[in-house]
Amino acid sequence: MKKKKTEKANNMKITAKTKFSEVMKKYPETFEVFLNEGMHCFGCGLASMETIEQGCIAHGINPRELVKKLNEKIKK
């Protein structure tokens, strides 16, 4: 039987295309990772629309590295 879309969302893996708002809402423990990278996205009005990749580009951060750190954080 196929998983429902909502079930998949509950087991979400963060990607570069994931919006900041989705990550911060579902995984508040990732705030520390963003802060350590100099990204204060939870205070930014663009966070609800911007993807991790877009934010990384704007801040000069490698999106693959940040996504890796975020996923490591949520596994703990």
C-alpha positions in Angstrom: 0.0 0.0 0.0 1.3 3.5 -0.9 2.0 5.9 1.9 -0.3 8.9 2.0 1.2 12.3 1.2 0.8 13.4 4.9 2.6 10.3 6.1 5.5 11.1 3.8 5.6 14.7 5.1 5.9 13.4 8.6 9.1 11.5 7.6 10.4 14.5 5.6 14.1 14.7 4.7 15.4 18.2 4.3 16.5 19.1 0.8 17.9 22.2 -0.8 14.4 22.8 -2.3 12.7 22.7 1.2 11.4 26.0 2.4 13.0 27.5 5.5 9.5 27.9 7.1 8.8 24.2 6.7 12.1 23.2 8.3 11.8 25.6 11.2 8.2 24.7 11.9 8.8 20.9 11.8 12.3 20.9 13.3 12.9 23.8 15.7 16.1 22.1 16.8 17.6 23.2 13.4 17.7 26.9 14.6 21.1 26.2 16.1 22.5 25.0 12.8 21.2 28.1 11.0 22.6 30.4 13.7 26.0 28.7 13.5 26.0 29.4 9.8 25.2 33.0 10.3 21.7 32.6 8.9 19.0 34.2 11.1 16.2 33.1 8.8 13.5 32.7 11.4 13.5 36.5 11.6 13.4 37.1 7.9 10.1 37.8 6.0 11.4 35.7 3.0 11.7 32.6 5.1 8.1 31.6 4.3 8.8 31.7 0.6 12.5 31.0 0.2 14.1 27.6 -0.1 17.2 26.5 1.7 19.1 26.7 -1.6 18.0 30.3 -2.3 19.0 31.4 1.2 22.3 29.8 0.9 23.1 31.5 -2.4 22.1 34.8 -0.8 24.4 34.2 2.1 27.3 32.6 0.2 26.9 29.2 1.9 27.2 25.8 0.2 23.6 24.4 0.1 24.7 20.8 0.1 26.8 21.2 3.2 24.0 23.0 5.1 21.4 20.4 4.1 23.8 17.7 5.3 24.2 19.5 8.7 20.4 20.0 9.0 19.7 16.3 8.3 22.3 15.2 10.7 20.7 17.5 13.4 17.2 16.0 12.9 18.5 12.5 13.1 19.6 13.0 16.7 
